[in-house]
Amino acid sequence: MRTRLTSRLTAERGEAAIVSGVLLLAGVLIPLMFLIGLYARIELAQVDAQQAARDAVRSAVGAGNSTAANAAASAAVAREQAGGGVPLALSLTGTFTRGQVMSANVTARVPIGTLPILGAFGTVVVHGRASAPVGRYRSIPEGGPP
Protein backbone atom coordinates (compact mmCIF):
# COMPACT_ATOMS: atom_id res chain seq x y z
CA MET A 1 0.00 0.00 0.00
CA ARG A 2 2.80 2.31 0.82
CA THR A 3 4.51 1.82 -2.47
CA ARG A 4 1.40 2.75 -4.39
CA LEU A 5 1.00 5.98 -2.34
CA THR A 6 4.65 6.89 -2.77
CA SER A 7 4.54 6.37 -6.53
CA ARG A 8 1.37 8.45 -6.76
CA LEU A 9 2.95 11.39 -4.87
CA THR A 10 6.03 11.38 -7.07
CA ALA A 11 3.83 11.39 -10.16
CA GLU A 12 1.97 14.49 -8.93
CA ARG A 13 5.13 16.39 -8.09
CA GLY A 14 5.62 17.31 -11.74
CA GLU A 15 2.12 18.78 -11.97
CA ALA A 16 2.80 21.11 -9.04
CA ALA A 17 5.90 22.42 -10.79
CA ILE A 18 3.90 23.14 -13.93
CA VAL A 19 1.16 24.94 -12.02
CA SER A 20 3.63 27.05 -10.06
CA GLY A 21 5.49 27.88 -13.29
CA VAL A 22 2.28 29.02 -14.97
CA LEU A 23 1.36 31.18 -11.95
CA LEU A 24 4.82 32.74 -11.89
CA LEU A 25 4.68 33.43 -15.61
CA ALA A 26 1.22 35.04 -15.28
CA GLY A 27 2.50 37.15 -12.38
CA VAL A 28 5.20 38.56 -14.64
CA LEU A 29 3.32 38.87 -17.93
CA ILE A 30 0.16 40.57 -16.69
CA PRO A 31 1.94 43.60 -15.15
CA LEU A 32 4.18 43.75 -18.21
CA MET A 33 1.13 44.13 -20.45
CA PHE A 34 0.01 47.16 -18.45
CA LEU A 35 3.48 48.72 -18.56
CA ILE A 36 3.61 48.42 -22.34
CA GLY A 37 0.31 50.31 -22.64
CA LEU A 38 1.49 52.99 -20.22
CA TYR A 39 4.73 53.45 -22.17
CA ALA A 40 2.76 53.87 -25.39
CA ARG A 41 0.51 56.53 -23.82
CA ILE A 42 3.53 58.43 -22.48
CA GLU A 43 5.28 58.38 -25.87
CA LEU A 44 2.11 59.54 -27.63
CA ALA A 45 1.72 62.40 -25.14
CA GLN A 46 5.37 63.37 -25.70
CA VAL A 47 4.82 63.54 -29.47
CA ASP A 48 1.59 65.52 -29.00
CA ALA A 49 3.29 68.03 -26.68
CA GLN A 50 6.23 68.53 -29.02
CA GLN A 51 4.01 69.00 -32.08
CA ALA A 52 1.72 71.38 -30.20
CA ALA A 53 4.71 73.48 -29.08
CA ARG A 54 6.07 73.62 -32.62
CA ASP A 55 2.71 74.56 -34.15
CA ALA A 56 2.01 77.11 -31.41
CA VAL A 57 5.28 79.00 -31.84
CA ARG A 58 5.00 78.96 -35.64
CA SER A 59 1.48 80.36 -35.42
CA ALA A 60 2.58 82.97 -32.89
CA VAL A 61 5.48 84.38 -34.92
CA GLY A 62 3.33 84.50 -38.03
CA ALA A 63 0.62 86.63 -36.37
CA GLY A 64 0.19 90.36 -36.89
CA ASN A 65 0.59 91.55 -33.27
CA SER A 66 1.19 90.19 -29.78
CA THR A 67 -2.50 89.73 -28.98
CA ALA A 68 -3.03 87.81 -32.20
CA ALA A 69 0.13 85.81 -31.46
CA ASN A 70 -1.26 84.59 -28.14
CA ALA A 71 -4.60 83.76 -29.73
CA ALA A 72 -2.97 81.91 -32.64
CA ALA A 73 -0.76 79.89 -30.29
CA SER A 74 -3.73 78.93 -28.11
CA ALA A 75 -5.73 77.92 -31.19
CA ALA A 76 -2.86 75.73 -32.42
CA VAL A 77 -2.66 73.94 -29.06
CA ALA A 78 -6.45 73.49 -29.02
CA ARG A 79 -6.30 71.86 -32.47
CA GLU A 80 -3.59 69.47 -31.33
CA GLN A 81 -5.45 68.65 -28.13
CA ALA A 82 -8.63 67.87 -30.06
CA GLY A 83 -6.72 65.35 -32.18
CA GLY A 84 -4.80 63.70 -29.34
CA GLY A 85 -7.09 63.61 -26.36
CA VAL A 86 -4.39 64.43 -23.79
CA PRO A 87 -4.90 67.71 -21.90
CA LEU A 88 -2.20 70.20 -22.91
CA ALA A 89 -1.15 73.42 -21.14
CA LEU A 90 0.62 76.21 -23.08
CA SER A 91 3.14 78.76 -21.87
CA LEU A 92 4.28 81.28 -24.50
CA THR A 93 7.38 83.33 -23.66
CA GLY A 94 9.39 85.98 -25.43
CA THR A 95 8.57 89.35 -26.89
CA PHE A 96 6.82 89.90 -30.18
CA THR A 97 9.32 92.32 -31.73
CA ARG A 98 11.63 92.09 -34.74
CA GLY A 99 14.53 89.73 -34.35
CA GLN A 100 13.44 88.41 -30.95
CA VAL A 101 12.88 84.75 -30.19
CA MET A 102 9.56 83.41 -28.95
CA SER A 103 9.28 80.06 -27.19
CA ALA A 104 6.33 77.79 -26.55
CA ASN A 105 6.34 75.33 -23.68
CA VAL A 106 3.59 72.71 -23.68
CA THR A 107 2.95 70.39 -20.75
CA ALA A 108 0.89 67.20 -20.85
CA ARG A 109 -0.13 65.07 -17.87
CA VAL A 110 -0.61 61.35 -18.51
CA PRO A 111 -2.47 59.40 -15.80
CA ILE A 112 -0.71 56.20 -14.79
CA GLY A 113 -3.89 54.29 -14.07
CA THR A 114 -7.19 54.04 -12.21
CA LEU A 115 -8.59 51.59 -9.72
CA PRO A 116 -12.31 51.12 -9.07
CA ILE A 117 -12.21 52.05 -5.37
CA LEU A 118 -9.19 54.36 -5.24
CA GLY A 119 -9.78 56.23 -8.51
CA ALA A 120 -6.90 57.72 -10.51
CA PHE A 121 -3.42 57.46 -9.08
CA GLY A 122 -0.22 59.08 -10.24
CA THR A 123 0.59 61.09 -13.33
CA VAL A 124 3.58 61.37 -15.63
CA VAL A 125 4.33 64.91 -16.83
CA VAL A 126 5.86 65.34 -20.28
CA HIS A 127 7.06 68.59 -21.82
CA GLY A 128 7.43 69.89 -25.33
CA ARG A 129 9.41 73.02 -26.20
CA ALA A 130 9.96 74.88 -29.43
CA SER A 131 11.40 78.29 -30.32
CA ALA A 132 11.23 80.45 -33.42
CA PRO A 133 12.49 83.94 -34.25
CA VAL A 134 10.14 86.75 -35.13
CA GLY A 135 11.06 87.92 -38.63
CA ARG A 136 13.82 90.54 -38.55
CA TYR A 137 12.33 92.41 -41.52
CA ARG A 138 8.67 92.22 -40.53
CA SER A 139 6.69 95.44 -40.71
CA ILE A 140 6.11 95.83 -36.97
CA PRO A 141 6.00 99.44 -35.77
CA GLU A 142 9.06 100.46 -33.73
CA GLY A 143 6.96 101.56 -30.75
CA GLY A 144 5.55 98.04 -30.47
CA PRO A 145 2.62 96.27 -31.99
CA PRO A 146 -0.59 98.25 -32.37
Sequence and secondary structure as in RCSB ss.txt:
>XXXX:A:sequence
MRTRLTSRLTAERGEAAIVSGVLLLAGVLIPLMFLIGLYARIELAQVDAQQAARDAVRSAVGAGNSTAANAAASA
AVAREQAGGGVPLALSLTGTFTRGQVMSANVTARVPIGTLPILGAFGTVVVHGRASAPVGRYRSIPEGGPP
>XXXX:A:secstr
 HHHHHHHHHHHHHHHHHHHHHHHHHHHHHHHHHHHHHHHHHHHHHHHHHHHHHHHHHHHHTSSSHHHHHHHHHH
HHHHHHHHH S EEEEEES  STT EEEEEEEEEEEEEEETTTEEEEEEEEEEEEEEE  TT    TT   
